[in-house]
Amino acid sequence: MQIQKVSLEKVIPLRHKILRKGRPLETCYFVDDNLEGTFHLAAIQKDKIIGIATFIPKELKDFSGKHMQLRGMAVDESAQQKGVGKQIMHYAFELLSTEGFDLLWCNARETAANFYRKLAFKQLGESFDIPSVGIHFKMCKQLK
Ligand SMILES: CC(C)(COP(=O)(O)OP(=O)(O)OC[C@H]1O[C@@H](n2cnc3c(N)ncnc32)[C@H](O)[C@@H]1OP(=O)(O)O)[C@@H](O)C(=O)NCCC(=O)NCCS
């Protein structure tokens, strides 16, 4: 398996399948997908994208330093629980540290919060609802 940067269009099919299942394709595009500095990582096995994550240079309120927001984290159902998500994250930690980022944060789905906890993300505050997606926690990880 290889992890590399890919274009937005390459991550859309898996975003749709895993994160916006049964909803219109337009719902798979984030406002910040084309923000300067945003990039997308994919885990690729035998030419197939099996995992994705998007990184958006957005500040987290009340924290100092240089921040990146993680969005659109998804692993194909057939490849879940096999370390793919963890490998994408470790690749990102390394890359972001090298690029001088101090903190990675996300709005984690309640169902995935333990995945992030295992990667040393800390929960910030109480849970909140994102309509038609579900309960989330704001979480962050110091990169330095
Ligand atoms: C959450 C998700 C990205 C994790 O990726 P993955 O490749 O399945 O996870 P990994 O196999 O790398 O798991 C790493 C560790 O986290 C644990 N873990 C993974 N998903 C978990 C979950 N949903 N809940 C609790 N623990 C989880 C694994 O058991 C593993 O633990 P270990 O290190 O003790 O063995 C993936 O399961 C997924 O796409 N889920 C559906 C979409 C989703 O919820 N995305 C996140 C939106 S915020």
The ligand as a Gaussian input file, in Angstrom:
#p B3LYP/6-31G(d) Opt

LIG

0 1
 C      -12.745000       5.600000      11.297000
 C      -11.895000       5.034000      10.158000
 C      -11.355000       6.174000       9.300000
 C      -10.702000       4.281000      10.792000
 O       -9.871000       3.750000       9.783000
 P       -9.424000       2.218000       9.848000
 O       -8.450000       1.962000       8.789000
 O      -10.644000       1.377000       9.885000
 O       -8.728000       2.170000      11.295000
 P       -7.382000       1.406000      11.703000
 O       -7.501000      -0.026000      11.308000
 O       -6.190000       2.152000      11.218000
 O       -7.482000       1.512000      13.292000
 C       -6.482000       2.050000      14.135000
 C       -6.929000       1.768000      15.565000
 O       -8.175000       2.450000      15.834000
 C       -9.200000       1.504000      16.150000
 N      -10.423000       1.947000      15.471000
 C      -10.610000       2.109000      14.152000
 N      -11.850000       2.565000      13.876000
 C      -12.452000       2.675000      15.089000
 C      -13.734000       3.085000      15.484000
 N      -14.660000       3.468000      14.587000
 N      -14.024000       3.088000      16.814000
 C      -13.094000       2.723000      17.712000
 N      -11.842000       2.316000      17.400000
 C      -11.526000       2.295000      16.098000
 C       -8.712000       0.174000      15.612000
 O       -9.290000      -0.892000      16.312000
 C       -7.215000       0.297000      15.806000
 O       -6.889000       0.016000      17.152000
 P       -5.468000      -0.676000      17.540000
 O       -4.402000       0.311000      17.104000
 O       -5.569000      -0.837000      19.011000
 O       -5.407000      -1.953000      16.775000
 C      -12.669000       4.046000       9.254000
 O      -13.072000       2.954000      10.024000
 C      -13.856000       4.666000       8.544000
 O      -13.728000       5.128000       7.420000
 N      -15.047000       4.656000       9.179000
 C      -16.256000       5.183000       8.579000
 C      -16.179000       6.670000       8.272000
 C      -15.815000       7.502000       9.476000
 O      -16.396000       7.383000      10.539000
 N      -14.841000       8.420000       9.258000
 C      -14.384000       9.336000      10.302000
 C      -15.192000      10.574000      10.232000
 S      -14.748000      11.723000      11.536000

